[in-house]
Amino acid sequence: MKAAEVFTKLGIELKPDPSRTVIRPFSFGYPAAFAEGRPTRSEEVAGRVMALDPAMRERMLYLLQEAMEKRHHNVDDVFLRRFEEVKGELGSAVIEEARDRLLIGAYFSQEYAFESAALFNPSIVSVPDQDPDDDNIRFILSLRGVGEGHISSVTFRTGTWDAGDGLVVDPPSLHGVPPRIESDNEGWVRMRSDDSQNISETVIFPILPSQRQGVEDLRLVHFTDENGVESVIGTYTAFDGMTARAELLRGIDARTYEMRALTGAMSGYKGMALFPRQIDGRFAMIGRQDNENLWLLYSDDLFNWETGDRFMGPEYPWEFVQIGNCGSPIEIEEGWLVFTHGVGMVRGYCVGACLLDKEDPSKVLARTSSPLLFPGAEQRGGYVPNVTYSCGALLHKRRILLPYAIGDEYTAFAVGDVDDLLGVMDRQ
């Protein structure tokens, strides 16, 4: 068997949908040179609203609710919360009626099509508390959505897989729900999406200055600590328009999440992926700190990453420019299975894999000399041409479900057998 024959591509594809929107904050102000000696733009807008005839304000509220209630849950609550967030910017204006607070909250909000341009770089984990012997397994799929301004957010899907070709991705809700920022405690920022009726409605868009231009490439992992406590954790790249840094997302329940920035000399880089358990009492990650090679990082602290070492570099033509991970390592009987990406000619991204020693992951036992998935002739266009990429795969009964992105635009799926995959690797 050749490497390109290990995976069977399925017929399911997830495409971007501009009709899926979320309400997020909208802010505005004057350029600094024009701000001095005048009321703020926020004050001006609120004043214009309040100067309208009450009958006009009633008519505006009716039109607002008629349009927005069809596309969003509890939209009045969203606008009222937004009013509370900005009321300190409105000067001496006294705004008591709920109608007027709703209207002003709407002026400081915008409807954002979070996946209008692209829906790609998927990651996948099983839903917790399932019987591993069941044929069918439920999963959570995360996706990077790109919308106006090339801003990246995270959205989710659910589905069922039978360890074979039987894959069902549940249709997403028509609604998108913005997170409510609940607290910032000991470095954590908690987000609640109480209005989400299922996880496909939850949208995690940039809320911190470090994320101004995107929450990118979430790599999910089902993590088990040394006490046996399980949790779903994800590492992602926060991008502010100039610099990138690694941050961590932790799921508390289906509607509550916490974000926290990672610290340390190794944390200011893209593409870090957490091992699903500690190794010799230490947390472990795989990264691409020098933008070319795979690095192994260890830490006694999940949130601080100071040191790491290069352990695998480009060796084959399809990865001569760089290699990196395609998600968190997967533990199998033979060792740690890591899906990788390689970059070659015309900046083409391909997917490969390697096998690392279970006790010492810095030891490479085997790797693919040819790519497993690569852009086909019909897949070389897209938002970013010549890219095949993933942020994580799912193991079930020695079978692999690998969701992957095509052209940084949409998502497809492939299934393969672990034994076939190991069979096409070259021993090191």
ABEGO torsion letter per residue (X at the ends): XBAAAABBBBABBBBBBAABBBBBBBBBBBBAAAABGBBBAAAAAAAAAAABBAAAAAAAAAAAAAAAAAABBGAAAAAAAAAAAAAAAAEABBBABAAAAAAAAAAABBBBBAAAABBBGBBBBBBBGBBAABABBBBBBBBBBBBBGGBBBBBBBBBBBAGBABBBBBBBBABBBBBBBABBBGGBBBBBBAABABAAABBBBBABAAAAAEBBGBBBBBBBBAAGBBBBBBBBBBBAGABBBBBBBBBABAABBBBBBBBEAAAABBGBBBBABBBGGBBBBBBBAAGABBBBBBBABAABBABBBBABBBABAAAAABBBBAEBBBBBAAEBBBBBBBBBBGGBBBBBBBBBBAABAABBABBBABBABBBBAAAABEABBGBBBBAEBBBBGGBBBBBBBBGGABBBBBBBBAAAAAAABBBX
